[in-house]
């Protein structure tokens, strides 16, 4: 196709108006989203439902001397406190609850708080929804300790009240503990459990003081588990000040409550139907001082003071916001964020990472603590949003460089009244605007990484189209695009058509496509056809593209595949740019009716639909994003494997580029990391490390492997409809995903090896019950992944000659995978997997003798083993007769 004689210039770039539409990403609502402000890295948008009239009136007319505060729950409820009034409303609908009543969402309930001489605050209120209910319950505590409880906020006048008799101590916060009630904590560190109960047709509240360390309650014995409130000592020996109380739900096992006070960190475990238990009480001052000495002063100053400012929890442990001052060096206060790993009930004695925070200069004075307590932070993904009433700073915990100041407060009368995580989104409440969310610009990487889990999946790509199209317009000149348009190379021509489509130049785009791919009346069932291989070539080039604006790549860039879709110098944003570019390419293929013309290609020795291969490219971006998010937490393991992966690929790493730059650039080969990760785990099992160290290493490798693959599978499930192949191609294709395929480009062997390692060298050699239980959970997850991949393949070949042969292999493998769980008496997990993957009950019947180990009939009748046996017999009888 010769276009060299065509002289008409390319049409001007036409960009459609930038609109912000509804998305379901990261908890966003189905209303129009208003952008409040932007920085280079973040966008601030209004969040959730419009504020109820009662709330806006309160904010407008409240006396300026009246204290106003706000709090928000994870499941979408907000409450505002001013004077003795408490306003409760639903700010964000629960998208996962199809039965939720939308009528209540717009209502706001006004409740009356107990009489108090001190100001009420939102932190002393707890709002939660009981399972099976739609309207929340509420508990409020006055600063003096008067407790009021509403079983339903819909009945404002129906409440019960009691006094905690705190002997003059002031209440600092109230935290809900699912299944137990609420934890009350005073400013001087008395901690108590408040339990609403329903007896004889009436609600009442019981109060218990939890066992605390010697200094906290000054003389209460460590052997006592709980006391009635009246027994609280009138004058504590030491007045330790409370910093933070957090509660984390640990699956179905119970809840973990962490209490940070003074220099002490306590871990309490609340198990279902059992009494609370304190797991440890650790002094962590030395850990903090050593970290500040190394990171800030690079010495060991003597006259140093440290303060704990705030605390949040994450999967890896505890993140602390801290401050320090060294009178011998400077009067300036230094701030830092740090992660203390917490595995089970074992707290690390050093920080995983420790990042100085660039808060505006604050200098030491006698009342510095009153200034420090005004700072709080929200933890979301790898970003921490630090704020007080007037300032907001976003810190990327994966980088010491990225810290973004956001000017959110408008005028002297405005202020930030509260903040929290709601629907997996960081949310602040300002007096002038209401609820706002702070998210990385253009659906940044952590937003993308969680966004596809939303069950509604009403993804709108308009914003992404405009932003990425703008990048193409800026970075590829009209002359360059003219050269591509006139090229005789088919790959270059299809690239040109794609770019012209983004520039809204439909005429020349359609001209290229009509000459490259003339319309045919009947679809051609041609394996590895030029059209299919051409499309996959460009898609692969997109996910392996080089950063266009990074000068370090200037001498290493392969111009034959570069499309300038990636502009950032930062790896997370590069990966996100590739995801956007691939999304745009898929939209282009569908918009121009090319998608339905796909047939099949040979992939890893299997004939697969072209659309499924495109889906794999998207999945590998998800894998790369997830792996990058884990690299800081497991730096020692991940860094070593990244280096080994590049060595095996014989990839060139120059002085200008880091190993990570090179590794994450070539997304199409990111899967090569995982088999090497597993190989390293096997080598550790053959080393001279102790059994405990081997078990811990296996657990970490499993965490990395499973986290990456479960994010991939999650993406696959929620995007299945986007990659549905053309109907006629189903007749000749199989679906064998890369996560289940054999060979060096698949993970079948890798997963089977890790499953074997977990049993033989993890579970078998570990005596610690906490680690063993974690390994059991990981083992079940590994088996689940293996069987899921095999089942996907089987379903794709049902009705063919291969089906019966592979079905027998699948049944044998399924039995071999589940039997070790029976041997380890993991009966519930075995039954779950057997049921999920169509296992036959009679496979388990030979192991009845393993179930009957109870010495007494009474014990047998109540044991889970016996109940499991009865279930198997019933299912066996039902299937057989």
N, C-alpha and C positions, 0 to 999 in steps of 0.2 A: 504494500500500500504506500504509494509515493505522494507525499504532501509537500514536497520541497517547493513547488511552484505556487502554493497558496500564500497570498500576501495579506489576507485580512488579519488584522490584529486580534489578539484574544480579547474577549469581552471583559469589561471591568468587573472586579470582584463585587458580587452582590451578597451582602450578609443580611440575613433576616434579623428583625429586631430581637434583641436579647430579652428573653422572658424567663421568669423563674416559675416553673410549673410544679405541680404536685409530684412528689416521689414518696416511695415508702421506705427510703433509705434511712437507717439509723433513727427510727422512731418519728419520722416526719409525718405530718398530718395530711389530710386530703383537702385542705383549704389552701388558698393562695398564700405563698410565703413572701413576706416583706423583708427585704434586706435592710438592716438598720445601719450597718457600717462595714467597711472592709479594711483589712490590712494587706500587706504583701502575701501573707501566708494563711489568713483566716477570714471567714465571713461570719458576721453576727446577724441572725435572723430571728424574727418573732417565732415563738414556739407554742404549739398546742392550740387549744380553743381560745376564743376571745375572752377577756376577763369579764366575769359577771358584773352586773351593775352595782351590787353591794360592795364589791371590791374596789371598783373605780371610784365610787362615792367616798369610801373610807380613805383612799389615798388622796383624794382631792380636798376633803374637808377636815381631815384630822388635824388637831392642834399640833403645831411644830414642836412643842415640848413633850408630846406623847411618844413613847417608844413604840416603834413599828418593826415587826420582824416577820419573816416568811420562811417556810420550809416546804420541801417537795418530797414525795415518796417515789421510789423506783417504779411502782406500778401505776403512776399517773394521778395521784391526789395531791392537792396543794392546800396549805392553810396559812392564813394571815392573822396575826395577833396585834391588837392595839387596845390599850386600856384593859378592860375586863371582857372585851369582845373577841370571839374566835370565829372566823369565817372559813368554812371548809367547802371546797368545790373540786370537781374532776377536771383537771387541766389537760389530760391526755387519755384518750380511750385506749383500752387494752385491745390491741389488734388480734390477739390470740384467743380472746373470749367471745365466741360467736353469740353467746347467750346474754351478753352484757346489755343492760337496758340503756338505750341511748337517751331516753327521756330524762334520766337523772343527771346526764352529763352537763346540761346547761344550768342546772339548779345550784344555788349556793345556800348552805345552811349556816345560820347564825346561832352560836352557842354562847352561854354565859359562863365565864370562868369564876373560880372561887374568889372571895374577897381577899385582897392582899395590900399591904402597905408598900410593897416593892413592885417593880414593873414585871409583868408577865412577859415571856418570850417564847417564840415558836419552837426552840430547841427543847422546851419542857412539855411539848405536846407530842403524842404519838397517834397516828391514824393508820389503820390497817383493815384489810378486807379478809374476813374468814373464808375458808374454802366452802364453796357452794353458795356464798352470799354475793350480793351485788352492791349493797350499801355498806360503807365502812363503819367500824367501831372507832371510838376515840377515848383516849385517856389523857387527862391534863393534870399537872401538878403545879401548885403555886410555889413561889420562891420559899415560903415558910414550910411547905410540905403537906398542904391540904390536897388530897387526891380526889378527883372527880372523874367518873367513868360513864360514858354513854354506850350502851350495847349497840345502838344504831343512831347515827347522826340525823337520820330522818325524824327521830322523835326527840326534839330539843328539850322538852320538859321532863323527859324520863331519864334520870341519872341517879347514881348512888355516890356517896361521898364518905370519906374517912380521913383521919389525920394520921400522918406518919410519925408524929411526935419526934421531930428531929433535934430537939434541944438547942434551938438557935442556929443550927447549920442552914446554909442556903442551898437550895437545889440548883444544880448546874445544867443537867440534861436528863432526858427520858428517852430510852431506846427500846423499840419493840423487839422481843425475842419470840419468833414463831413457835406456837405450841406451849409457851410457858407464861407469857405475860409481858411485862416491861421491866427493864433495868433502870432504876433511879440512881443517880450519882450526885453527891453534893460537891460544892467547890472545895471542901476540905477532905474529900475522898471517902466519905461513907458511901457504900454501894449496897443497894437493896433490891430485892425482887418483889414486884407488885403483881399479883395474880388475880384477875377478875374471875369470879366463879358464879355459877348459877345453882342455887340450892333451895329446895322447897318453894319453887316458883319465884324466887327473888334473886337479884344480882347482888353480890357483895365483893369486897376486895380484901385479900389477905396480904400481909406485909412481912417479909423476912429480910433480915440483914445477912448478907453473904459473908462467909469467912474471908478475912483480909489479912494482910501482912501486919506485923507488930506495930510498925510506925503509923499505919493508917488509922487504926482504931485504938491505939495506945493502951494495950493491956488486955485486949480480948484474946483468949488462947487460940493458937493455930489449930488445935484439935476440934474446936467447935465448928459445926457446919452451918448453923443458922441460929439466930436469936430473934425474939420479938423486939419490935422497934423500941419499946420502953427501956430496954437494957442498954441502949447506946450510951456510952460514957459522956458526961457533961463537958469534959475538957480533954480533948485528945492530947497525947503526949507531944506529938509533933504535928504541925499544921501543914501537911503535904498538900500541894495544890493540884487539882485535877486538870489534865490536859485534854483527853479525848476518850470516849467509849465507842467501840464499833461492834456490830454484830454481823456475822456472816453465816448463812445457811449452808451446812455441809451435807448436801443431798438429803437422804432420808435418815441419816445417822443422828442428826441433831444440829445444834448451832454453836458456833465459836464466838465468845465474847472476849474482846481484848480491851484492857483498861490501862491507859497510860497516865501515870500520876507521879509528879516529881521526877525522880530518876528511875522509877520502877515500872516495868511492864508485866501485867498479869494476864494469863490465859485461863479462861473459864470455859468448860465444856458443858453444854446443856443437852443431855440425851433425852430422847422421848421416853416418857414414863419412868425416868430415873432422876435421882437427886443430882443437882448441879455439882460439878467437881472442878477444883482449881488444879490445872495441869502444871503451871510453873509461875514463879514470881522472880523476874530477873532484873538486876540493876544494869542498865545499858549505858550509863554515863561514860565509862571508859571507852567504849566502842566509838561513841560520838566524838569525844575529845581527840582520840587518836586520828580519826578521819579528818577533822578540821586541821589538826597539826600537819598532816601529810599534804593535804590539798590546798590549804589557804596559806599557811605560813612556812611550810617546808622545814619546820624546826619543832622544838618541844618547849614552847614558852611556858613559864610557870604560872603567871597570874592570869589564868584564862577562865572565863565563865561561859557556860552553855545553857541553852533553853530549848525545850521541846515546844514547838508552836502548834502543830497539828499532825494528825495521823490518818492514813487511809490504808485499806488492805487490797491486795490483788492476789492472783493465783499463786505467785511465787513467794509471797510473804507480806511484809509490812513496809509501806513507804512513809517516811517521816519528813516533815518540814521542820528544820532546826535553825537555830541562830547561835552565834558565838561572838565573844568579845575578848580581846587581849589587851588589858590596860597597859602592858609594857610596850606595846607596839603602836596601837592606834585607838582612837575613841570610836571608830566606825564599827557598826554591827554587821557581821557577815551572815548571809543566809545560805542554806544548802538543802537539797533534796537527796535522800538516800534510800536504797532498798535493802532491808534486812531479810534474807531468805528465812522462811519458816516451812519446814518439811514435817508434816504430822504435828508433833508437839516439840520438835527440836528447833530451837532458835539458833541461827548462825552467830558466830562471834565476830563477824566482820561484814561490811557492806558489800553487796554484789556490785552496785555502782553508787557513786557519790558525786553530785553535780552542784557546783556553786550556782547560786541564783542571783541575777542582777536586779534586785529590788533597788529602787531609788535610795540614795545614801541615807542611812539612819544612824544617829550618833548616840552613844551611851549617855544616860542620865539616870537619876535616882528612881524615877518612876517608869523605867523602860519596859517593865513587864506589862503594864497596862497598854502600851503601844503594840507589843508583840502579840497579845491575845486577840487583836483585831484582825490578824491574818488567818485565812483559811485556804484550803485548796481542794479541788475536785480532781479525781484521777479517772481518766478515760483512755483506754488503750495505752499508748506510750506517751500521752500528753498529760501534763498536770496544769490545771488552771488555778493559779494563785490569785487571791483577791482579798481586799478589805472593803470598806464602805465606799471607797472612791477610786480604787485602782484595780486593774486586771493585767496579769502577766501570764502568758501561755509558755510553758517550758516543755521542750521535746526531751524526754528522758533518754532517748536513744542518741542524743547529741548534746554536747556541752555548748554548742554554738547557737543553735536555734532557740531563741527566746523572743517572743513577740508581745510587745506592749499594745494593749487595746484601750482606746479612749472611749469608754462606754457611758460614763456619767455626764449628764448634761446640766451644767449650771450648779450654783451653790445650793439650791434646794433639793437637788437630786442626790440619790445614793443607792448603793446596792444593799438590798434588804435580806438576801439569803441566796443559797445555791446548793445544788445537789445533782446527782445522776437521775435522770428520768427517762425511761424507755431507751436505755443504753446511750443517752445523749447528755453531754454536760449542759446544765441549764442554770442561769442566773436570773434573779428577779430584781428589777430596778423600779424605783418609785415612779419614774416618768414613763416607762415603756411597758413594764410588766415582765412576763416571762420571755427570755431570749435564749437561743442556743448558740454555742460557739463551735464551729466546725472548720476543719481545714479547707482551704480554698479549693474549689472544683472537685469536691468529693475525694478528699485526700485519702491516703492509703488505708488507714485504719477504718475510715468510714466505708470504703469499698469492701474491706475485708469482712465487715459484719453486715453490710447492707443487704446482701442477697439472701440473708436468712429470713427476711420478712415474708410471711406466708402470702401476702397479697400480691407481691411482685409487680406492682403497677409502675414499673420503672419508666421514666420519661427521659430520653436522651437529648432533648433539645438543647439544654444548657451545655452539655458536653460537646454536641455538634458544633455549636457556635464557637466555643473556646478553642477546640482543636482545629477547626477549619481556619480560624484566625491564625493559628500557628503556621499552618501550611501556607497561608497567603503571605505571611510575613517572611518566611524563611525560603520560599521558592519563588524566584522572580518570574515575571511574565516571559522573559527571554528563555529562561531554563525550561519553563513549561511548554513554550513554543517548540523548543528542540525535542522534548519528549513527545509532543504531539506529532512531529514530523518524522520520528524515528521509524525504522523498519523492524526493530526488535519488538516481538509481541509482548514480552514482559513489560518493557518500557511503555508501550502503548496502553496496556491495561492500567498501569500506574497513572498515566496521564488522564485516562477516562475517570478514574477514581478521584483525582485531584480536581478535575474540571467539574465533576458533580458536586464536590464540596464548595466550589466557587459559584455554584448555581448556573454554570455555563452548560445548560442541558443540550443545546444544539450540537456542539462539538463533541460532547461526551457520547451522545447517542450515535453520532457518525462513526466514532471509533468502534463502539460496541457492535453496531450493525455490520461493519466490515470484518471485525474479528470473529464474531459469532453470529452468522446469519441464522434467522429463524428457521426451524424445521418443523414440519407438520407432526411427525411422530418422534418421540424421544429415542435417542440412541443409547442402548445399554452397552456402553463401551468402557471397559476397565482401563484405568490409567490414560484416559483420553486427554488430549492437549488442553482442553478447557479446564478440567479438574486439576491437573498438575500445575497449570498456570496460576489458578486461584490460590492453591496451597503454597506455591512459591512466594507469592506476594504476602500472604498472611504470615508465613514464617519470617520473611524479611522484616515485617512490622514488629514482631515480638523480639527480634534479634537486632533491632535498629540501634545505631550509635547516637549518643547525645550530641545534638547539633551545636549547642552553645558551649560545650566543654572543650577548652583549648588543649587539654591534656590528650584528647583523642585525635587531635588534628593530623598526626602522622600515622595513625593506626586505623583510620576509618576506611571501610570498604565502600567506595562510592557506588558500586554496582547494586548495593542493596539499601543504601540510605534513602529515606523518604522524609527526614526531618520531622518525624512525628514526636520525637523526644527532645525536649528543650532544657530540662532541668539538669543541674549538676549533682543533685541529691538523688541517691538510689531509690528511696521510696516514691518520689515524684516521677522518676524515670519509669518505674514499673507501672505507675498509674497512667502515665501518658501512653504506654503501650496498650494497656487495657482499653483506653478510650479510642485509640487508633484502630484496634481490632474491632471494637463495637461499631465504629463508623464504617469500616470495610464491610462488615456483615449487613449493616443497613443499606449500604450501596448495592450489594448483591441482591438483596430482596426487593429494593425499590425498583430496580431495572429488570426484574423477573429473571435473574440469572440463577437464583437459588434453586428453583424448581427444575433446572436443567442439569443439576449435579447427578452424577452416577456413582462411581466407586473408584477407589485407588488401592494399590497394594501397600499395606502398612504392617510392618513387622511380620511379613509372611502371610498375613491374613487380608482377605478382600473386605475392606470396610467402606462404609458410606463416606463420601467427601465431607458432608456436614458434620459427621461425628469426629473426623480428624480436626476440623476447625474448632469443634468444642474442646478437643484435647489441648489445642494451643491456648485457649482461654484458661483452661484448668491449670496449665503450667505457670501462667502468670499468677494465679491464686497461690500456687505452691511456692513461688518465689517470694511473693509478698509475705506469706505466713512465715517462711523460713527466715526472712530478714527480721521480722518482728521478734523472733526467738533468739537471734544471734547475740544480743546483749546479755540475756539471761543465762545462756549456755555457751558463753564465749569460748571457753577452753575446748569444748567438744566441737562446736560448729566451725571455729576458725581452722582447726587442724584438718577437718574433713574437706573444707573448701580448698585448702592448699593441696591436699591429695587429689581432689577431683581435677583441679587445673593441671597438676603434674601428669595425670593419666591421659588427659586430653592434649597434653603437650601445648597448652595455651601459653602465649607469650605475654609476660607481664613486664612492662617497662618501668623505668624509674619514676615516671610521672604518674603512673596509675597504681592504685592499690589492688590487692588480690580481689577484694570485694567488687571493685569497679569492673574488673574483667569477668568475674564469675556471674554477676547478676545481669551483665549486658546480654549474654547469650541465653535467653530464657528457654529456648527449645531444648536445651540439654540439662536443665536444672534437675531432672529426675536422676541423673547419674550420681548426685550427691547421696541419695538414700542407700543404695547398696554398699557404698563405701562406709557410710555410717554404721551399718549393720556389721560389716567386716571388722571394723574397729571394736565393736562390742564383743564379737567372738574372740578377738585377740586378747582383750582384757580378761575374759573368762579363763584363758590359758596362761595368764600371767601369775605372778606371785602375790598379787593383791589379796587382802583378806576377804572372806566371804561377804562381810558387811559392805566393804568398798565395791566389790563386784556387783552386789545387789543394787546399791545406790546408782552405779554407772548404768546398769541395765534399765533402771527406772527412768533415768534421765534420757537415755536413747529412745526408749519407748515413748516418752512424752513428746520429744521432737518429732519422731516418725508419725505418731498418731495424730498430733495436732495438725501437721501439714496435710495428711491424707484425709482427715475428717473435714477440714475446710474444703478440700478438693471435692469430696463426695457431696458435701452440702451444696456447693456451687452447682455441681452436676445435676443434682435432684431438682433444685429450684429453677434451673435454666434448661430443663429437658425440652420444653416446647420450643425454645429458640433454635435448637439444633436438630429438630425433627427432619429426617431425610425425605427425599422425594419418594412417593409410594412405589414407583416401579423399581427403584434400586433395592428395596427390601428383599426382592426375590433372589438376589445373588450375593447379598452381603451378610457379614457377621458383625456382631458388636463385641469386641474383646478390648475393653479399656486398658490403657497403659498401666493402670494400677493393678491389673490382674494378669497381664500378658507375660509369657515366658521370655527368656533371653535377656540380653544386656540392656535393651530398651524398655523392658517391662519390670514389674516389681513382684511377680509371683514368687520367685525364689527368695527374694529379699524378705518378704513377709513370712514365708514358711520358716526361714532360718531364724528370724527374730522370735517367732512363736516357740520354736524349739529351745532357743537360748533362755527365754523367760521361764520355761518349765524346769529345764535341767540345771541351770546355773543361778536362776533367780529365786523362784519359789522354793525349790528343794534345799537350797543352801542357807536360807535366811531364817533366823529365829525371831526377829522383831515382828510382832503381829501387825503393827501399823504398816510396815513396808510390805509384808506378805499380802495384806489386804489390797494395797495399792497395786501390787503386781498381779493379783487375781483380776482386778478390774481391767488392767491393761491387757492381760491375756485374753479376756473375753472380747475386748475391742479388736485385738488382732485377728481373732478367729472370725469375728463379725465382718471385718474388711475382706478377709480371704474368701469367705463364702459368698459375700455380696458380689464380688467380682466374678466368681465362677457362675453364680446364678444368672447374672446379667448376660453372660456369654451363652449359657444354655437356652435362655428365653429367646435369644436372637436366632437360634438354629432349630427351634422346635418345628417338627414336620419334615426335617431333612434326614438323610441317611446317617449323618454324624451324630444325631441327637441321642440315639439309644446307647451308642458306645460311650459318649462323653457323660451321659447320665449315670452310667455304672461307675465311671471314674469319680464323678462328683459324689455319689453316695458313699463310696469307699473313703474318700478324703474327708467327707463330713463326719463320718463315724470316728475316723482316726483323730480328728481335731477335738471332738466333743468328749470322747472317752477319758482323756486325762482330767477333765473337770469332774467327772464322776469319781475317778480315783481319789481326787483331792476333796471329795465331799462338797463340791460346789454345785449342789443339786438344782438350786433355783436358776443359776446361770446356764446350766446344761439344758434344763427344760425350756428356758427362754430361747436359746439358740435352736434347739430341736424343733420347737414350734414355728419359729420364724423361717427356718429353712426346710420345712416339710419333713422333718425327721420321723422315722418310724419308732413307735414306742417300744416295740419288741427288741429294738437294739439295746435297750437299757435293762430289760428284764433279767438277763443273766447276772446282773449285779445286785439282785435283791439282797443277797447275803451281806453286802456292804452296808445296806441301809438298816439292817436289823442288829444293832449293836447295843441297844438299850437294855440294861439288866432287869429293870422292873417294868411290869405291864403299864403301870401308871405313867411312867416316864415315856414309854413307847407311844402311848395314845396322844400325848401332848407334843411329841417331838416333830420338828419340821421334816425329818427324814421319813417318818411314817406317813405324814400328810403327802409328801412327794410320791411315796410308793402307791398310796391310794389313788392319786391322780393318774399315775402311769397305768395302773390296772384298769381304771375306768376308761381311759382313752383307748387302751388296747382292746378291751371288750367291745367298745363302741365301733371301732374300725373293723374288728373281725366278724362281728355278728350283726 
